[in-house]
């Protein structure tokens, strides 16, 4: 397996946090990549040169933001289709999902 490579962050915009509750969790704990065959891949704690990582847990106060990368490993031949994230270390009732194109 080889680390998924992506461009360094910085091209997008990030707005202010709008939540009313604090967030304390490990961003990678409930994160997965899903490939076009439906296989799921969990995060890894490997370092990346693409930018700062979330290497464990993070605490964010209401209105604040945090920036970091979650690193995954997937087979080189896999075509990644989605990124999924569930708060509360993956045990939340709601899941965020983004399509990768």
MMTF fields as JSON, N, C-alpha, C and O atoms, coordinates in Angstrom:
{
  "mmtfVersion": "1.0.0",
  "mmtfProducer": "UNKNOWN",
  "numBonds": 403,
  "numAtoms": 404,
  "numGroups": 101,
  "numChains": 1,
  "numModels": 1,
  "chainsPerModel": [1],
  "groupsPerChain": [101],
  "chainIdList": ["A"],
  "bondAtomList": [4, 2, 8, 6, 12, 10, 16, 14, 20, 18, 24, 22, 28, 26, 32, 30, 36, 34, 40, 38, 44, 42, 48, 46, 52, 50, 56, 54, 60, 58, 64, 62, 68, 66, 72, 70, 76, 74, 80, 78, 84, 82, 88, 86, 92, 90, 96, 94, 100, 98, 104, 102, 108, 106, 112, 110, 116, 114, 120, 118, 124, 122, 128, 126, 132, 130, 136, 134, 140, 138, 144, 142, 148, 146, 152, 150, 156, 154, 160, 158, 164, 162, 168, 166, 172, 170, 176, 174, 180, 178, 184, 182, 188, 186, 192, 190, 196, 194, 200, 198, 204, 202, 208, 206, 212, 210, 216, 214, 220, 218, 224, 222, 228, 226, 232, 230, 236, 234, 240, 238, 244, 242, 248, 246, 252, 250, 256, 254, 260, 258, 264, 262, 268, 266, 272, 270, 276, 274, 280, 278, 284, 282, 288, 286, 292, 290, 296, 294, 300, 298, 304, 302, 308, 306, 312, 310, 316, 314, 320, 318, 324, 322, 328, 326, 332, 330, 336, 334, 340, 338, 344, 342, 348, 346, 352, 350, 356, 354, 360, 358, 364, 362, 368, 366, 372, 370, 376, 374, 380, 378, 384, 382, 388, 386, 392, 390, 396, 394, 400, 398],
  "bondOrderList": [1, 1, 1, 1, 1, 1, 1, 1, 1, 1, 1, 1, 1, 1, 1, 1, 1, 1, 1, 1, 1, 1, 1, 1, 1, 1, 1, 1, 1, 1, 1, 1, 1, 1, 1, 1, 1, 1, 1, 1, 1, 1, 1, 1, 1, 1, 1, 1, 1, 1, 1, 1, 1, 1, 1, 1, 1, 1, 1, 1, 1, 1, 1, 1, 1, 1, 1, 1, 1, 1, 1, 1, 1, 1, 1, 1, 1, 1, 1, 1, 1, 1, 1, 1, 1, 1, 1, 1, 1, 1, 1, 1, 1, 1, 1, 1, 1, 1, 1, 1],
  "groupList": [{"groupName": "UNK", "atomNameList": ["N", "CA", "C", "O"], "elementList": ["N", "C", "C", "O"], "formalChargeList": [0, 0, 0, 0], "bondAtomList": [1, 0, 2, 1, 3, 2], "bondOrderList": [1, 1, 2], "singleLetterCode": "X", "chemCompType": "L-PEPTIDE LINKING"}],
  "groupTypeList": [0, 0, 0, 0, 0, 0, 0, 0, 0, 0, 0, 0, 0, 0, 0, 0, 0, 0, 0, 0, 0, 0, 0, 0, 0, 0, 0, 0, 0, 0, 0, 0, 0, 0, 0, 0, 0, 0, 0, 0, 0, 0, 0, 0, 0, 0, 0, 0, 0, 0, 0, 0, 0, 0, 0, 0, 0, 0, 0, 0, 0, 0, 0, 0, 0, 0, 0, 0, 0, 0, 0, 0, 0, 0, 0, 0, 0, 0, 0, 0, 0, 0, 0, 0, 0, 0, 0, 0, 0, 0, 0, 0, 0, 0, 0, 0, 0, 0, 0, 0, 0],
  "groupIdList": [1, 2, 3, 4, 5, 6, 7, 8, 9, 10, 11, 12, 13, 14, 15, 16, 17, 18, 19, 20, 21, 22, 23, 24, 25, 26, 27, 28, 29, 30, 31, 32, 33, 34, 35, 36, 37, 38, 39, 40, 41, 42, 43, 44, 45, 46, 47, 48, 49, 50, 51, 52, 53, 54, 55, 56, 57, 58, 59, 60, 61, 62, 63, 64, 65, 66, 67, 68, 69, 70, 71, 72, 73, 74, 75, 76, 77, 78, 79, 80, 81, 82, 83, 84, 85, 86, 87, 88, 89, 90, 91, 92, 93, 94, 95, 96, 97, 98, 99, 100, 101],
  "secStructList": [7, 3, 3, 7, 7, 7, 7, 7, 1, 7, 1, 1, 7, 7, 7, 7, 7, 7, 7, 1, 1, 7, 3, 3, 3, 7, 6, 6, 6, 6, 3, 3, 3, 3, 3, 6, 6, 1, 7, 3, 3, 3, 3, 3, 7, 7, 7, 7, 6, 6, 1, 7, 5, 7, 7, 1, 7, 3, 3, 3, 7, 6, 6, 7, 7, 7, 7, 7, 5, 7, 3, 3, 3, 3, 7, 6, 6, 7, 7, 3, 3, 3, 3, 3, 3, 7, 6, 4, 4, 4, 6, 7, 1, 7, 7, 3, 3, 3, 3, 7, 7],
  "xCoordList": [0.837, 0.0, 0.879, 1.955, 0.406, 1.123, 0.195, -1.015, 0.733, -0.121, -0.828, -0.258, -2.062, -2.816, -2.171, -1.922, -1.908, -1.269, -2.318, -3.168, -2.236, -3.155, -2.411, -1.375, -2.919, -2.246, -2.27, -3.18, -1.276, -1.219, -2.407, -2.861, -2.922, -4.057, -3.67, -2.488, -4.649, -4.376, -5.177, -5.413, -5.606, -6.336, -7.784, -8.381, -8.351, -9.753, -9.908, -8.928, -11.146, -11.426, -12.04, -12.708, -11.82, -12.379, -13.059, -12.431, -14.338, -15.091, -14.998, -14.404, -15.573, -15.53, -16.398, -17.364, -16.055, -16.875, -18.215, -18.276, -19.275, -20.605, -21.323, -22.458, -20.71, -21.349, -21.491, -20.806, -22.382, -22.614, -22.078, -22.161, -21.53, -20.972, -19.501, -19.076, -18.736, -17.332, -17.218, -18.116, -16.104, -15.826, -14.549, -13.522, -14.601, -13.413, -13.449, -14.296, -12.534, -12.554, -11.247, -10.449, -11.045, -9.942, -10.491, -11.2, -10.2, -10.804, -10.63, -11.497, -9.554, -9.348, -10.1, -10.282, -10.539, -11.18, -12.418, -12.643, -13.215, -14.434, -14.345, -15.37, -13.128, -12.957, -12.608, -11.892, -13.124, -12.842, -12.764, -13.409, -11.958, -12.014, -12.807, -12.729, -13.564, -14.314, -13.924, -14.006, -13.5, -13.127, -14.324, -15.41, -14.112, -15.212, -15.761, -16.841, -15.045, -15.524, -16.206, -16.655, -16.285, -16.929, -16.009, -16.46, -14.723, -13.776, -13.523, -13.456, -13.38, -13.172, -11.782, -11.263, -11.185, -9.832, -9.82, -10.331, -9.233, -9.156, -7.922, -7.039, -7.891, -6.754, -5.513, -5.591, -4.374, -3.102, -2.384, -2.655, -1.497, -0.777, 0.56, 1.433, 0.734, 1.962, 2.051, 1.043, 3.256, 3.489, 3.307, 3.468, 2.971, 2.845, 3.546, 3.556, 4.127, 4.78, 3.78, 4.145, 2.513, 1.494, 1.062, 0.509, 1.305, 0.915, 0.741, 1.048, 0.246, 0.102, -0.979, -2.009, -0.731, -1.704, -2.458, -1.999, -3.631, -4.335, -3.821, -4.33, -2.833, -2.169, -2.816, -2.238, -3.944, -4.616, -5.934, -6.754, -6.132, -7.393, -7.21, -6.099, -8.33, -8.339, -9.529, -10.579, -9.361, -10.455, -10.663, -9.733, -11.901, -12.209, -13.377, -14.431, -13.192, -14.233, -15.268, -14.964, -16.488, -17.509, -16.985, -16.407, -17.192, -16.753, -15.331, -14.939, -14.534, -13.153, -13.067, -14.035, -11.922, -11.661, -10.308, -9.515, -10.045, -8.746, -8.438, -9.348, -7.181, -6.766, -5.759, -4.799, -5.96, -5.025, -5.425, -6.521, -4.556, -4.791, -4.992, -4.374, -5.848, -6.006, -5.425, -5.848, -4.461, -3.752, -4.329, -4.625, -4.484, -5.009, -4.014, -3.155, -4.132, -3.406, -4.429, -5.399, -4.204, -5.051, -4.156, -3.131, -4.535, -3.74, -3.623, -4.561, -2.495, -2.242, -3.301, -3.671, -3.794, -4.772, -6.184, -7.047, -6.438, -7.787, -8.125, -7.277, -9.373, -9.872, -10.793, -11.862, -10.378, -11.139, -12.37, -12.271, -13.539, -14.808, -15.405, -16.064, -15.181, -15.812, -14.891, -14.019, -15.11, -14.524, -15.7, -16.628, -15.659, -16.742, -16.172, -15.038, -16.963, -16.535, -17.728, -18.764, -17.574, -18.606, -17.991, -17.02, -18.532, -18.011, -18.155, -18.677, -17.682, -17.768, -17.05, -17.555, -15.869, -15.028, -15.744, -15.485, -16.644, -17.349, -18.677, -19.349, -19.08, -20.315, -21.475, -22.515, -21.334, -22.412, -23.513, -23.271, -24.716, -25.836, -25.75, -26.268, -25.107, -24.993, -23.576, -22.602, -23.497, -22.21, -22.072, -23.007, -20.909, -20.621, -19.995, -19.174, -20.377, -19.814, -19.555, -20.411, -18.363, -17.979, -17.567, -16.858, -18.012, -17.657, -16.31, -16.068, -15.448, -14.126, -14.212, -14.642, -13.798, -13.841, -12.467, -12.31],
  "yCoordList": [-1.18, 0.0, 1.24, 1.263, 2.252, 3.517, 4.613, 4.526, 5.651, 6.73, 7.43, 7.604, 7.827, 8.602, 9.976, 10.626, 10.403, 11.707, 12.703, 12.397, 13.875, 14.936, 16.255, 16.36, 17.26, 18.554, 19.143, 18.876, 19.932, 20.588, 21.523, 22.119, 21.663, 22.556, 24.009, 24.353, 24.839, 26.252, 26.884, 28.092, 26.102, 26.671, 26.991, 27.891, 26.268, 26.479, 27.565, 28.092, 27.886, 28.865, 28.17, 27.145, 28.719, 28.163, 29.284, 30.289, 29.116, 30.137, 29.944, 28.969, 30.856, 30.75, 29.597, 29.223, 29.037, 27.997, 28.581, 29.689, 27.85, 28.372, 27.537, 27.859, 26.483, 25.63, 26.32, 27.3, 25.797, 26.356, 25.451, 25.797, 24.296, 23.37, 23.129, 23.253, 22.788, 22.479, 21.095, 20.263, 20.871, 19.598, 19.039, 19.718, 17.824, 17.16, 15.71, 14.928, 15.363, 14.03, 13.835, 14.763, 12.653, 12.36, 12.356, 11.416, 13.357, 13.457, 12.211, 11.912, 11.491, 10.292, 9.072, 8.105, 9.107, 7.926, 7.475, 6.272, 8.384, 8.014, 8.269, 8.329, 8.422, 8.74, 7.489, 6.609, 7.43, 6.316, 6.824, 7.806, 6.132, 6.276, 5.093, 3.999, 5.296, 4.213, 4.221, 5.254, 3.066, 3.03, 2.643, 2.374, 2.617, 2.357, 0.941, 0.661, 0.042, -1.323, -1.482, -2.576, -0.396, -0.445, -0.81, -0.904, -1.018, -1.317, -0.058, 1.038, -0.206, 0.927, 0.868, -0.205, 2.054, 2.153, 3.163, 4.275, 2.762, 3.621, 4.523, 4.342, 5.49, 6.409, 5.707, 4.63, 6.339, 5.861, 7.041, 8.193, 6.767, 7.854, 8.164, 8.754, 7.78, 8.116, 9.624, 10.304, 10.12, 11.538, 11.83, 10.943, 13.069, 13.482, 14.815, 15.662, 14.99, 16.254, 17.273, 18.418, 16.861, 17.744, 18.854, 19.86, 18.69, 19.713, 19.125, 17.953, 19.934, 19.468, 18.401, 18.464, 17.426, 16.353, 16.499, 17.16, 15.862, 15.651, 14.316, 13.267, 14.337, 13.101, 12.456, 11.533, 12.891, 12.323, 13.029, 13.088, 13.559, 14.259, 15.77, 16.297, 16.432, 17.885, 18.416, 17.777, 19.573, 20.237, 21.607, 22.407, 21.864, 23.112, 23.781, 23.171, 25.012, 25.77, 26.282, 26.418, 26.568, 27.123, 28.371, 29.262, 28.423, 29.56, 29.462, 30.231, 28.532, 28.365, 27.343, 26.637, 27.271, 26.282, 25.64, 26.143, 24.541, 23.882, 23.368, 23.047, 23.292, 22.825, 21.7, 21.841, 20.606, 19.501, 18.451, 18.505, 17.51, 16.451, 15.124, 14.857, 14.304, 12.921, 12.085, 12.216, 11.228, 10.447, 9.035, 8.423, 8.527, 7.189, 6.383, 6.948, 5.061, 4.173, 3.362, 2.858, 3.245, 2.433, 1.827, 2.41, 0.67, 0.077, 1.048, 1.787, 1.039, 1.938, 1.804, 2.803, 0.601, 0.37, 0.827, 0.899, 1.135, 1.563, 2.925, 3.815, 3.077, 4.379, 4.874, 4.308, 5.915, 6.427, 7.159, 8.014, 6.817, 7.396, 8.34, 9.314, 8.062, 8.854, 8.99, 8.156, 10.052, 10.234, 10.329, 11.105, 9.537, 9.529, 9.912, 9.565, 10.622, 11.002, 10.993, 11.592, 10.308, 10.274, 10.763, 10.175, 11.823, 12.316, 11.268, 10.174, 11.632, 10.765, 9.436, 8.357, 9.555, 8.393, 7.353, 6.156, 7.816, 6.933, 6.427, 5.661, 6.836, 6.33, 7.311, 7.058, 8.408, 9.39, 8.86, 8.001, 9.374, 8.973, 9.565, 8.979, 10.709, 11.347, 11.166, 11.113, 11.072, 10.859, 11.884, 12.102, 12.511, 13.388, 12.544, 11.67, 12.801, 12.047, 12.983, 13.791, 12.871, 13.708, 12.805, 11.818, 13.144, 12.409, 12.915, 14.12, 11.991, 12.317, 12.153, 11.114, 13.188, 13.069, 13.291, 13.229],
  "zCoordList": [0.0, 0.0, 0.0, 0.598, -0.672, -0.703, -0.225, -0.436, 0.418, 0.89, -0.261, -1.338, -0.029, -1.003, -1.105, -0.09, -2.289, -2.482, -2.953, -3.789, -2.404, -2.815, -2.776, -2.119, -3.468, -3.44, -2.038, -1.253, -1.742, -0.438, -0.267, -1.244, 0.954, 1.174, 0.936, 0.931, 0.742, 0.588, -0.527, -0.499, -1.514, -2.643, -2.286, -2.877, -1.33, -0.961, 0.081, 0.608, 0.366, 1.396, 2.594, 2.449, 3.771, 4.991, 5.74, 6.072, 6.006, 6.722, 8.22, 8.681, 8.99, 10.443, 10.923, 10.259, 12.073, 12.679, 13.09, 13.622, 12.85, 13.157, 14.204, 14.557, 14.711, 15.703, 17.052, 17.341, 17.86, 19.192, 20.289, 21.468, 19.922, 20.912, 20.599, 19.451, 21.611, 21.376, 20.744, 20.867, 20.071, 19.41, 19.999, 20.016, 20.476, 20.998, 20.525, 20.956, 19.645, 19.047, 18.28, 18.148, 17.794, 16.891, 15.474, 15.114, 14.653, 13.321, 12.464, 11.643, 12.628, 11.835, 12.345, 11.606, 13.6, 14.191, 13.434, 13.303, 12.94, 12.223, 10.737, 10.057, 10.215, 8.795, 7.992, 8.467, 6.78, 5.878, 4.444, 4.075, 3.648, 2.202, 1.682, 2.242, 0.625, -0.017, -1.491, -2.155, -2.0, -3.418, -4.277, -3.764, -5.583, -6.516, -6.401, -6.923, -5.731, -5.519, -4.158, -3.814, -3.383, -2.082, -0.931, 0.211, -1.209, -0.13, 0.678, 0.121, 1.992, 2.895, 3.497, 3.802, 3.662, 4.19, 5.326, 5.192, 6.441, 7.625, 7.558, 6.72, 8.46, 8.506, 9.039, 9.63, 8.817, 9.329, 9.967, 9.629, 10.861, 11.531, 10.875, 11.51, 9.626, 8.914, 8.721, 8.532, 8.771, 8.514, 7.037, 6.199, 6.716, 5.323, 5.13, 6.024, 3.964, 3.633, 3.09, 2.825, 2.922, 2.347, 3.295, 2.851, 4.595, 5.559, 6.939, 7.159, 7.885, 9.27, 9.39, 8.718, 10.25, 10.409, 11.724, 12.655, 11.776, 13.029, 13.542, 13.148, 14.404, 14.817, 16.035, 16.608, 16.433, 17.596, 17.776, 16.859, 18.956, 19.2, 19.071, 19.131, 18.895, 18.762, 19.548, 19.607, 20.141, 20.859, 20.212, 20.111, 19.776, 19.086, 19.811, 19.99, 20.219, 20.914, 19.913, 18.728, 20.377, 19.477, 18.752, 19.375, 17.443, 16.642, 16.144, 15.266, 16.678, 16.242, 15.109, 14.828, 14.472, 13.439, 13.691, 14.487, 13.022, 13.078, 11.679, 10.914, 11.354, 10.038, 10.209, 10.967, 9.53, 9.581, 8.568, 8.01, 8.33, 7.356, 8.059, 9.09, 7.505, 7.924, 6.794, 5.645, 7.106, 6.102, 6.031, 7.057, 4.815, 4.577, 3.759, 3.081, 3.823, 2.928, 2.152, 2.717, 0.868, 0.008, -1.072, -1.426, -1.594, -2.67, -3.852, -4.152, -4.498, -5.618, -6.708, -7.325, -6.957, -8.015, -7.647, -8.522, -6.376, -5.969, -6.532, -6.596, -6.941, -7.379, -6.264, -6.035, -5.585, -4.448, -4.961, -5.841, -4.402, -4.832, -3.796, -4.158, -2.5, -1.443, -0.238, 0.005, 0.496, 1.823, 2.774, 2.55, 3.836, 4.825, 6.187, 6.517, 6.964, 8.3, 9.24, 8.952, 10.364, 11.396, 12.7, 13.176, 13.286, 14.564, 15.671, 15.453, 16.851, 18.027, 17.755, 18.066, 17.17, 16.844, 15.986, 16.105, 15.122, 14.215, 14.73, 14.039, 15.935, 16.537, 16.473, 17.081, 15.765, 15.644, 14.735, 13.887, 14.918, 14.076, 12.67, 11.72, 12.533, 11.226, 10.684, 11.434, 9.357, 8.684, 7.569, 6.799, 7.484, 6.354, 5.254, 5.53, 4.017, 2.891, 1.723, 1.363, 1.13, 0.008, -1.142, -0.943, -2.34, -3.543, -4.057, -4.108, -4.431, -4.979, -6.489, -6.989, -7.206, -8.663, -9.266, -10.485]
}
